[in-house]
Amino acid sequence: MNGDIFFRSTPVTVVIETGKNGLASSAVKIDNTDVSDVRQVPDHQDVADSGSATWFLQDHANEQDAEGTTITEQSAVFEAPGLCYRNMPAVITTAVGQMAVSKGRQGREAQNLVKVYLANIRLKEVGTDVLITAYEPLVINPLSESASTVGAGVAVPAAQSGGFL
């Protein structure tokens, strides 16, 4: 990789399996993106496919200044034959973890406990990783900005609150 970062204004459809509830999809248009925080993984930090999602989850926790990060699940590597470039399929790994993070510029005293789901779609032929992250709040800190909207304490899962159909 030569260090250049290129973005195309191409709609990307992300499909996330929601378990027994079926599929949810979202179209994301990548353009006018703030790339000030985009960084290339240095060559000495390149990660083998099998541990890539875990590595990215821990890196994400470091970038978020998270505390108490634990990895609770990690998938095996599997190919996505429907997502190919020059006949080389992308490979996907996933990881799930928990961490204490603050919203925005709030300090550690306002950290919420969240479960983080991360999928890494590795486009080997292009030399790019696409990360998808989703957060599930577990405990909302009374000092968090979120407490005024959803209340402090143990969070109600979205499936129980009607958030998922």
Phi and psi restraints in degrees (value plus and minus 20) as a CYANA .aco file:
   2 ASN   PHI    -116.5   -76.5
   2 ASN   PSI     -17.4    22.6
   3 GLY   PHI      70.1   110.1
   3 GLY   PSI     -27.2    12.8
   4 ASP   PHI     -98.3   -58.3
   4 ASP   PSI     124.0   164.0
   5 ILE   PHI    -137.0   -97.0
   5 ILE   PSI     104.4   144.4
   6 PHE   PHI    -138.3   -98.3
   6 PHE   PSI     117.5   157.5
   7 PHE   PHI    -143.7  -103.7
   7 PHE   PSI     117.5   157.5
   8 ARG   PHI    -131.6   -91.6
   8 ARG   PSI     127.7   167.7
   9 SER   PHI    -106.2   -66.2
   9 SER   PSI      50.7    90.7
  10 THR   PHI    -139.2   -99.2
  10 THR   PSI     110.0   150.0
  11 PRO   PHI     -84.8   -44.8
  11 PRO   PSI     116.2   156.2
  12 VAL   PHI    -139.0   -99.0
  12 VAL   PSI     109.4   149.4
  13 THR   PHI    -119.3   -79.3
  13 THR   PSI     105.7   145.7
  14 VAL   PHI    -128.0   -88.0
  14 VAL   PSI     106.3   146.3
  15 VAL   PHI    -133.2   -93.2
  15 VAL   PSI     104.4   144.4
  16 ILE   PHI    -137.3   -97.3
  16 ILE   PSI     105.0   145.0
  17 GLU   PHI     -97.8   -57.8
  17 GLU   PSI     110.0   150.0
  18 THR   PHI    -126.9   -86.9
  18 THR   PSI       7.2    47.2
  19 GLY   PHI      58.6    98.6
  19 GLY   PSI    -159.8  -119.8
  20 LYS   PHI     -87.6   -47.6
  20 LYS   PSI     -30.2     9.8
  21 ASN   PHI    -104.6   -64.6
  21 ASN   PSI     -18.9    21.1
  22 GLY   PHI      77.6   117.6
  22 GLY   PSI    -170.0  -130.0
  23 LEU   PHI    -136.2   -96.2
  23 LEU   PSI     126.1   166.1
  24 ALA   PHI    -142.8  -102.8
  24 ALA   PSI     118.4   158.4
  25 SER   PHI    -150.1  -110.1
  25 SER   PSI     137.1   177.1
  26 SER   PHI    -165.9  -125.9
  26 SER   PSI     115.1   155.1
  27 ALA   PHI    -116.3   -76.3
  27 ALA   PSI     109.3   149.3
  28 VAL   PHI    -140.4  -100.4
  28 VAL   PSI     104.8   144.8
  29 LYS   PHI    -117.9   -77.9
  29 LYS   PSI     104.3   144.3
  30 ILE   PHI    -118.0   -78.0
  30 ILE   PSI      78.8   118.8
  31 ASP   PHI    -182.3  -142.3
  31 ASP   PSI     144.7   184.7
  32 ASN   PHI      27.8    67.8
  32 ASN   PSI      18.9    58.9
  33 THR   PHI    -107.6   -67.6
  33 THR   PSI     117.6   157.6
  34 ASP   PHI     -96.0   -56.0
  34 ASP   PSI      88.9   128.9
  35 VAL   PHI    -121.6   -81.6
  35 VAL   PSI      -1.2    38.8
  36 SER   PHI     -85.7   -45.7
  36 SER   PSI     -43.6    -3.6
  37 ASP   PHI    -128.5   -88.5
  37 ASP   PSI      -8.3    31.7
  38 VAL   PHI    -102.8   -62.8
  38 VAL   PSI     111.4   151.4
  39 ARG   PHI    -159.8  -119.8
  39 ARG   PSI     128.6   168.6
  40 GLN   PHI    -105.2   -65.2
  40 GLN   PSI     121.9   161.9
  41 VAL   PHI     -93.0   -53.0
  41 VAL   PSI     102.9   142.9
  42 PRO   PHI     -80.1   -40.1
  42 PRO   PSI     131.8   171.8
  43 ASP   PHI     -75.0   -35.0
  43 ASP   PSI     -56.6   -16.6
  44 HIS   PHI     -93.3   -53.3
  44 HIS   PSI     -29.4    10.6
  45 GLN   PHI    -127.8   -87.8
  45 GLN   PSI      -9.5    30.5
  46 ASP   PHI     -79.8   -39.8
  46 ASP   PSI     122.2   162.2
  47 VAL   PHI    -138.7   -98.7
  47 VAL   PSI     118.5   158.5
  48 ALA   PHI     -83.7   -43.7
  48 ALA   PSI     133.8   173.8
  49 ASP   PHI     -73.0   -33.0
  49 ASP   PSI     -63.3   -23.3
  50 SER   PHI     -83.5   -43.5
  50 SER   PSI     -47.0    -7.0
  51 GLY   PHI    -131.9   -91.9
  51 GLY   PSI      -8.9    31.1
  52 SER   PHI     -86.6   -46.6
  52 SER   PSI     -63.0   -23.0
  53 ALA   PHI     -84.6   -44.6
  53 ALA   PSI     -61.0   -21.0
  54 THR   PHI     -84.0   -44.0
  54 THR   PSI     -63.0   -23.0
  55 TRP   PHI     -80.9   -40.9
  55 TRP   PSI     -66.4   -26.4
  56 PHE   PHI     -85.4   -45.4
  56 PHE   PSI     -56.8   -16.8
  57 LEU   PHI     -84.0   -44.0
  57 LEU   PSI     -63.7   -23.7
  58 GLN   PHI     -88.3   -48.3
  58 GLN   PSI     -57.5   -17.5
  59 ASP   PHI     -83.5   -43.5
  59 ASP   PSI     -61.4   -21.4
  60 HIS   PHI     -80.8   -40.8
  60 HIS   PSI     -62.7   -22.7
  61 ALA   PHI     -81.7   -41.7
  61 ALA   PSI     -61.4   -21.4
  62 ASN   PHI     -83.2   -43.2
  62 ASN   PSI     -63.5   -23.5
  63 GLU   PHI     -84.9   -44.9
  63 GLU   PSI     -51.6   -11.6
  64 GLN   PHI    -105.4   -65.4
  64 GLN   PSI     -21.0    19.0
  65 ASP   PHI      36.5    76.5
  65 ASP   PSI      21.5    61.5
  66 ALA   PHI     -97.3   -57.3
  66 ALA   PSI     137.0   177.0
  67 GLU   PHI    -139.5   -99.5
  67 GLU   PSI     133.7   173.7
  68 GLY   PHI      42.5    82.5
  68 GLY   PSI      15.7    55.7
  69 THR   PHI     -93.8   -53.8
  69 THR   PSI     108.8   148.8
  70 THR   PHI    -150.6  -110.6
  70 THR   PSI     123.7   163.7
  71 ILE   PHI    -116.3   -76.3
  71 ILE   PSI     102.9   142.9
  72 THR   PHI    -123.8   -83.8
  72 THR   PSI     -43.0    -3.0
  73 GLU   PHI    -169.1  -129.1
  73 GLU   PSI     129.7   169.7
  74 GLN   PHI    -167.7  -127.7
  74 GLN   PSI     112.6   152.6
  75 SER   PHI    -106.0   -66.0
  75 SER   PSI     146.4   186.4
  76 ALA   PHI     -96.2   -56.2
  76 ALA   PSI     151.1   191.1
  77 VAL   PHI    -103.8   -63.8
  77 VAL   PSI     113.5   153.5
  78 PHE   PHI    -157.0  -117.0
  78 PHE   PSI     131.4   171.4
  79 GLU   PHI    -107.3   -67.3
  79 GLU   PSI     131.9   171.9
  80 ALA   PHI    -135.3   -95.3
  80 ALA   PSI      65.8   105.8
  81 PRO   PHI     -82.1   -42.1
  81 PRO   PSI     -40.3    -0.3
  82 GLY   PHI    -100.9   -60.9
  82 GLY   PSI     -26.1    13.9
  83 LEU   PHI    -141.8  -101.8
  83 LEU   PSI      65.7   105.7
  84 CYS   PHI    -139.2   -99.2
  84 CYS   PSI     134.2   174.2
  85 TYR   PHI    -155.6  -115.6
  85 TYR   PSI     102.3   142.3
  86 ARG   PHI      31.8    71.8
  86 ARG   PSI      25.8    65.8
  87 ASN   PHI      44.2    84.2
  87 ASN   PSI      -6.2    33.8
  88 MET   PHI    -128.1   -88.1
  88 MET   PSI      94.6   134.6
  89 PRO   PHI     -91.4   -51.4
  89 PRO   PSI     130.2   170.2
  90 ALA   PHI     -90.7   -50.7
  90 ALA   PSI     136.5   176.5
  91 VAL   PHI    -136.2   -96.2
  91 VAL   PSI     127.6   167.6
  92 ILE   PHI    -146.5  -106.5
  92 ILE   PSI     116.0   156.0
  93 THR   PHI    -152.2  -112.2
  93 THR   PSI     133.8   173.8
  94 THR   PHI    -152.3  -112.3
  94 THR   PSI     137.1   177.1
  95 ALA   PHI    -167.6  -127.6
  95 ALA   PSI     129.8   169.8
  96 VAL   PHI    -148.2  -108.2
  96 VAL   PSI     117.6   157.6
  97 GLY   PHI    -169.8  -129.8
  97 GLY   PSI     154.6   194.6
  98 GLN   PHI    -144.4  -104.4
  98 GLN   PSI     126.6   166.6
  99 MET   PHI    -177.6  -137.6
  99 MET   PSI     139.2   179.2
 100 ALA   PHI    -122.5   -82.5
 100 ALA   PSI      99.7   139.7
 101 VAL   PHI    -154.5  -114.5
 101 VAL   PSI     134.2   174.2
 102 SER   PHI    -122.4   -82.4
 102 SER   PSI     131.8   171.8
 103 LYS   PHI    -104.1   -64.1
 103 LYS   PSI     121.2   161.2
 104 GLY   PHI      32.4    72.4
 104 GLY   PSI    -146.3  -106.3
 105 ARG   PHI    -121.5   -81.5
 105 ARG   PSI      -3.4    36.6
 106 GLN   PHI     -90.2   -50.2
 106 GLN   PSI     133.1   173.1
 107 GLY   PHI    -104.9   -64.9
 107 GLY   PSI    -199.4  -159.4
 108 ARG   PHI     -80.1   -40.1
 108 ARG   PSI     -48.0    -8.0
 109 GLU   PHI     -85.0   -45.0
 109 GLU   PSI     -34.3     5.7
 110 ALA   PHI    -130.3   -90.3
 110 ALA   PSI      -0.9    39.1
 111 GLN   PHI     -87.2   -47.2
 111 GLN   PSI     119.5   159.5
 112 ASN   PHI    -123.9   -83.9
 112 ASN   PSI     128.3   168.3
 113 LEU   PHI    -109.1   -69.1
 113 LEU   PSI     102.9   142.9
 114 VAL   PHI    -150.0  -110.0
 114 VAL   PSI     132.7   172.7
 115 LYS   PHI    -118.9   -78.9
 115 LYS   PSI     112.6   152.6
 116 VAL   PHI    -136.8   -96.8
 116 VAL   PSI     107.7   147.7
 117 TYR   PHI    -126.5   -86.5
 117 TYR   PSI     107.0   147.0
 118 LEU   PHI    -150.8  -110.8
 118 LEU   PSI     112.3   152.3
 119 ALA   PHI    -139.2   -99.2
 119 ALA   PSI     113.6   153.6
 120 ASN   PHI    -131.8   -91.8
 120 ASN   PSI      98.1   138.1
 121 ILE   PHI    -122.0   -82.0
 121 ILE   PSI      88.6   128.6
 122 ARG   PHI    -116.1   -76.1
 122 ARG   PSI      95.2   135.2
 123 LEU   PHI    -115.3   -75.3
 123 LEU   PSI      66.3   106.3
 124 LYS   PHI     -80.4   -40.4
 124 LYS   PSI     -64.0   -24.0
 125 GLU   PHI     -85.8   -45.8
 125 GLU   PSI     -46.2    -6.2
 126 VAL   PHI    -114.4   -74.4
 126 VAL   PSI     -38.9     1.1
 127 GLY   PHI      55.0    95.0
 127 GLY   PSI      19.2    59.2
 128 THR   PHI    -155.0  -115.0
 128 THR   PSI     124.3   164.3
 129 ASP   PHI    -131.7   -91.7
 129 ASP   PSI     114.4   154.4
 130 VAL   PHI    -130.3   -90.3
 130 VAL   PSI     102.1   142.1
 131 LEU   PHI    -126.0   -86.0
 131 LEU   PSI     116.9   156.9
 132 ILE   PHI    -143.1  -103.1
 132 ILE   PSI     105.0   145.0
 133 THR   PHI    -144.4  -104.4
 133 THR   PSI     125.6   165.6
 134 ALA   PHI    -157.7  -117.7
 134 ALA   PSI     121.7   161.7
 135 TYR   PHI    -131.6   -91.6
 135 TYR   PSI     118.9   158.9
 136 GLU   PHI    -142.2  -102.2
 136 GLU   PSI      92.2   132.2
 137 PRO   PHI     -87.2   -47.2
 137 PRO   PSI     116.9   156.9
 138 LEU   PHI    -127.8   -87.8
 138 LEU   PSI     -66.6   -26.6
 139 VAL   PHI    -157.4  -117.4
 139 VAL   PSI     107.1   147.1
 140 ILE   PHI    -118.5   -78.5
 140 ILE   PSI     103.2   143.2
 141 ASN   PHI     -91.5   -51.5
 141 ASN   PSI     117.0   157.0
 142 PRO   PHI     -79.7   -39.7
 142 PRO   PSI     -43.2    -3.2
 143 LEU   PHI    -108.3   -68.3
 143 LEU   PSI     -25.0    15.0
 144 SER   PHI     -95.9   -55.9
 144 SER   PSI     129.9   169.9
 145 GLU   PHI     -77.5   -37.5
 145 GLU   PSI     -50.8   -10.8
 146 SER   PHI     -87.0   -47.0
 146 SER   PSI     -46.8    -6.8
 147 ALA   PHI     -80.5   -40.5
 147 ALA   PSI     -53.7   -13.7
 148 SER   PHI     -91.1   -51.1
 148 SER   PSI     -42.8    -2.8
 149 THR   PHI    -114.1   -74.1
 149 THR   PSI     -67.8   -27.8
 150 VAL   PHI    -130.8   -90.8
 150 VAL   PSI     -28.3    11.7
 151 GLY   PHI      71.2   111.2
 151 GLY   PSI     134.0   174.0
 152 ALA   PHI    -107.9   -67.9
 152 ALA   PSI     140.4   180.4
 153 GLY   PHI      87.0   127.0
 153 GLY   PSI    -180.9  -140.9
 154 VAL   PHI     -87.6   -47.6
 154 VAL   PSI     108.6   148.6
 155 ALA   PHI     -97.0   -57.0
 155 ALA   PSI     128.6   168.6
 156 VAL   PHI    -107.9   -67.9
 156 VAL   PSI     106.3   146.3
 157 PRO   PHI     -78.0   -38.0
 157 PRO   PSI     124.4   164.4
 158 ALA   PHI     -77.7   -37.7
 158 ALA   PSI     -56.7   -16.7
 159 ALA   PHI     -82.7   -42.7
 159 ALA   PSI     -52.7   -12.7
 160 GLN   PHI    -102.9   -62.9
 160 GLN   PSI     -43.4    -3.4
 161 SER   PHI    -114.0   -74.0
 161 SER   PSI     -17.6    22.4
 162 GLY   PHI      69.2   109.2
 162 GLY   PSI      -9.9    30.1
 163 GLY   PHI     -91.1   -51.1
 163 GLY   PSI     -45.4    -5.4
 164 PHE   PHI    -136.9   -96.9
 164 PHE   PSI     119.8   159.8
